[in-house]
Amino acid sequence: MQNATGHSCHTIADYLRFVELVMAEDMLLNGWKPSFGEGLLGGSDDEVEVDKTKAGKCKYGKGHPVAGVWILVAVSRKTKRFIAEPVRCRCKKVIKWFLNRHVNKTSVLITDGWSSYHAKGVGDSFGEHRWVNHKKQFKNKDGTHSNTVEGNNLAIKGVTRRTDWRFDSIMVPLLSAAWRRNHEGEFWSAFWTAASAVRYPHHPFFQESSHNSRTLIADHLDSLNRAPQCNCTQKKARRAAFRTTRKAVARANAEAPLFSSDGFRSIRLIPLSNIDLLRADNNPHSAKRIRLQ
């Protein structure tokens, strides 16, 4: 593209970003075409596949640590319309909040075996809930599968940059991916129509001031930040601390001599202050002790 246009790679990247911004804002402004259906996804005669996918990860634990972002995706089998949104957590509260906003309750919900889909008030709140256990198979004997949304996830990741795999910047690529499907076969005519209607901000997330107005993208990101609050991050940190401490205690116990100099089996006493992360009150002055043999 540099040879064809004569511009630098930085200029080309800036213009490609402007193109994505036009797609994203037009998608929020006009939505899907009537041929893809209106309102919530699905219906009494439709099946909706829902899945979560991680954009950006440290595969097999190798390489530098990458936080990445979780994305919830819902796809209608009948119309191929999909909704993709980044989330900070994949617990039952967030998944229920996502489904209530985007999926019709009379639809047939199809998911994998993730426990949050089977929580009370999530999967059982729909007309029917089918699921497939990916640890055993990818398609049940009755034909239930989630391959449609799995393929959709792969297509979404294929049109997004790795540098955008963060919560605050993944929204524009997700909306542009939806815009491409919405205008498949008429890309340029639809793009120039959208370009004549949308605004060109310097940055999609700039704050409101006296000389500009907030874009639809920034308002949409604010709505995503109003997701239900949960303590899953703290729980995950406590579990990681528990595993780390357990390994450290086991290592210290293995290195200790089995018998003392007088011939008796040695007993090591470790104050709880050394592993206070195991306690919910996190009190470093606790007098309790743990006996290790």
N, C-alpha and C positions, 0 to 999 in steps of 0.2 A: 504493500500500500504506500510505503514511502517513495518507492520508485515511480509509482503511477501518479502520485499527487505532487511530489517534490517538497512535501512538508516533513518536519521532524516528527519523531515518534511521540514527543510530548504534545504537539499540536493535534496529532491524530487522536491521541487518547482523550484530550479535552473535548474534541468534537463528538467522539463516540459516547462520552459521558453526557453531553447535551442531548444526543439522540435518545439515550435511555431515559433522561429526565422528561422529555416530551412524551414518550410512551407511558411512563409511570403516571404522570399527571393527567393525561388523557384517559387512562384506565380508571382513575379515581373519579374523574369528572363525568364520564359517560357510561362507564361500566361495560358489561358484556352485551353483545348484540342480542336481539330478541330470539334469534335462532338457537341460542345456547340456553334459553330459559331465563326467567326473571325470579327475583326473590331468593329464598333460601335454596340450597342445593337439595336435590332429590324430591321425593314425593311418595305417594302411596304405591305408585307403579315404577319406582326407580330404586336402584341400589347405589349406595354411596360408600366408597372405600376411604378409609382414614388411616394414615400412617404418620410416624414421626421419622425424621431423618437428620443426621448430623452433618453439617457442612463445616469441614475443617476439623481434623483430628490427628492425633499422633498414632498412626497405624502400627500395630504390633509393639507399641511402646518404644519405638525407635525415632530418633530425630529430636529436635528441640520441642519443648512443650507448646501445644497449640490449644487454646481454649475453644475456638470454634463457636458455633451457634446451633441450637436445636430449631428445627422447622416443622410445624404441623401442617399437613397437606390433606385436603379432602377432595375427592374426585367423583363426579357423577358418571356412572357407566353409560347412562342413556345419552347425555348431551356432551360429555367430555369436558364440561366446564369444571374448573378447579379453583380452590382457594388455598393459598400458601401464606403462612404468617410465621415470623420468628417468635420464639418464646424463650423465656429465661429458665423455665423449668418444665418438666414433662410429667408432673404429678397429676393426680385426679382432679384437683381444683382447677388447674389451668386447662386441662383437656375438656372438662365439663363446660368451662367458660367458652372455649373455642367452639364446641359443638352446638351449644345453645345459640350462638350468634350466627352460625353459618349453615347448619344442617336441619332439614325438616324432620320433625319428630315422627312422622308417619313413614319415613324411609326405612329400608333395610340396611342396617349398619354392618359393614364388613371390616374387621380389624385383624391384627395379629394377636399373639398371646400376652401382650404387655398387660401387667396387672391393673393399671389405672383404667383401662377400658372396661374392666369387669367390676369396678367398684360400684357401690350402691349409688343409684341416681345418674349413672353415666350410660353404660350399654343397655341396661334394662329400661331406660326411659324412651327407647325407640320402639317402633312397631315390631322389629325383629332384629336380633343381634347374632350374626354369624362370625366365627373366628377360626383362624387356622394357626396351628402350632408349628412355627418354623423350625423348632428344634427336631421335629420328627418328619415333616413334609411341607411342601410348598403348595399343595393342592389336596383338599380333602376328597374322599370318595364321592361325596355328593356334589363336587364341582366347586366348592367354596375356595376362593383364592384372593389374594390381594396384589396380584401381579400388575394390575392396571396402575395403581398408585405407585408401586415400586418402579415401574418404567417411567412414570411421570417424574418421580424424584430424580432419576438419572438424567432426564432431559433438562430439568431445572438447573442441576449442578453444571451441566455442560455449557450453559449460556451465562453463567455467573463467573466473575473473577475470584481467584483465591484471596485477593486483597479485600474483597467485600464480604468475606465470610465472618462478619461480626454483627452483633445485634443492631447497632445503630446504622449500618450501611448496607445490609442485605435487602432492605425493603424495596429499594429502587430496582435492583435486578429481578426480584420476584415479580414485581408489577409489570416490568417489561417482558418477562417470559409469558405472563398471562396475556399481555397485549399482542404478542406475536401469534399466539394460538387464536385469539379473538379475530385477528385480521389475516389469517393464513390465506395466501393466494392473492392478496391485494395490499401488499406491504407498503409500496411507495405511495399509492394514491391515498391510503388511509393515513400515512405518516404526514404528508404535506397538508392534509386537512386538519390533522391534530396540531401541527406546528403553527398554523395560522390562528389557532384559538388559545393555546396555552401561553404562559409567561416564561420568561427566561431568567430565573434568579441566578445570582452568583453561586449560591449553594442551596441545596434543597432543604436544609435544616436551619436556615438563618432565623434568628429570633425577630419578633415583631418590634418595630420601632416607628418613629414618626414619618419616615419616608418610604416605608414598604409594608407589605402585608405578608402574613405567613402563607406558605404554600399549602396545598392539599396534602402533600407528602408529609410535611412536618406535623400537621394536624392528625394525620393517620398514625404516625409514629407515637404521638401522645396518647391516642386511644389504646395502642398496644401496651404502653407503659402502665395503663390502669388495670392490668391483669390482676387476678386475686393474689394476695401476698401469701407466701408459704415459708416454712422454715426448712425446706429441703436442703438448702446449702449448709445450714448449721448441722443438720443430721448427717450429711455426707462428711463434713469435717470431723464430727465426733467419731464416726465409724472408721475414718482413716486414722485418726489419732489412736483409737483402740487397737487397730491392727498393728500400727507401728510400735505401740507400747508393749503389746503382747509378744511381738518378735524380740524386742529388746530384753524383756524379762526372761524369755526362754533362752536367749543367748547368754545372759548373765548367769542363769541357773546352770546351763550346760558347762560353762567355764569354771564354776565353783567346784572345789574338791568334794568328793562324796563323803570322805571321812576326815575328821579333824586329827590333830596330833595325838589326842588321847584315845583314839579308836572309836569315838562315837560319830554317828552320822551328823554332818553339819547342817544347820538350819540358818538360812539367811533371812533377815528381816529388812524389808524395804519400806520406808515410810510412804504413806499415800501421797505425800507432797511431791514425790518424784513422778507419780503417774496420776496427778490430780485431774488430767483431762478425762479420766474415766468417770468422774463424778459430775453430776448435773450442777451442783452448787459451786464447783470449781474453787474449793476452799483450800489454799496451800498450807493452812495451819491445822489441818485435821490430825487428830492423834491416832487414828486407826492405822493398823499395819497389816501387811500381807505376808503370810508365811509361805515360803517356797522350799520344797524338799529336793 
